Amino acid sequence: MPLSSKVRDRCRTYLGTDEHRPKQIWKRLPRDTELGPVLTVSGLKLEIDEEYVAAVRAANLEIGGDALPGDPYPGG
């Protein structure tokens, strides 16, 4: 199934300067998908480099909402 121009444009932002158009999209995941150091997409195991694991964990906390502690000084 062909991709819409909106999806192609969003994918294009993740490509390097020497790559000009996405060749394929494996799967579109919901925004609330929790990521881990290893992510399986359409049967393909993708491993996130160790330097990005902290960013992935922060993103997971952001989507969780209740995972962050409450503000100890509310209203201040």
N, C-alpha and C positions, 0 to 999 in steps of 0.2 A: 504494500500500500504506500503510495507516495506521501511524503511528509508535507505538512503545510509550510508556507513561507515563514510563519511565526516561529514554528519549531526549528526550522533550519537556521533562522537568525539567532535564536537562543543558543543553539549548538555551536555556531560559528565563533561566539565569544570565547569558547574553551579551546579552540584550535590555535596552534602556533602560527607564526607569520608565514612560514613556508607551506602551510596547508591552507587551501582556499575553500573547500566545501566538505561537509560531512559525507562520508561514504555509506554509513549505515548507522542506525540506532537500534540497540539491542532491546531495550525495554524502557518504558517511562514509569518511574516509581512515584508513589504519592509523596507529598511534602513531609508527611510525618513518619517516613521510613527511617528507622534507627540504623545508623551506620556503625560499622566496626572495623577493626584492622583488616579483616577479610570480608569482602562483600561478594555474594554470589548473585549474578545477574544472568538470567536465561541459561543456566548451567555452566557459566564461565566464572571461575574464581578470580577475583581481582584483589590484590593485596595493596593496601595503602602504605606508602613509605612512612617509616618511623617518624620522620620530621613533621608529618602532617597529622599524626594521631591526636595531638592536643587540640588542633582545630576541629577535628571530627568529633571529639568528645564534647567540646564547647557547643557545637551545632546540635548534638543530641540533647544537651541540657536545655538549649533554647527551645526546641520543639516540645520538650517534656512539660514545660510550664511550672509544675509543682516540684521539680527537682532542685530548684534553687532555694536557699534558706531565706526566710523573711528578713526584712530590713530591721536591724536592731534599733535604729533611730528614726522611726517613721515621723513624717511631718517636719523634719528638721532641715 
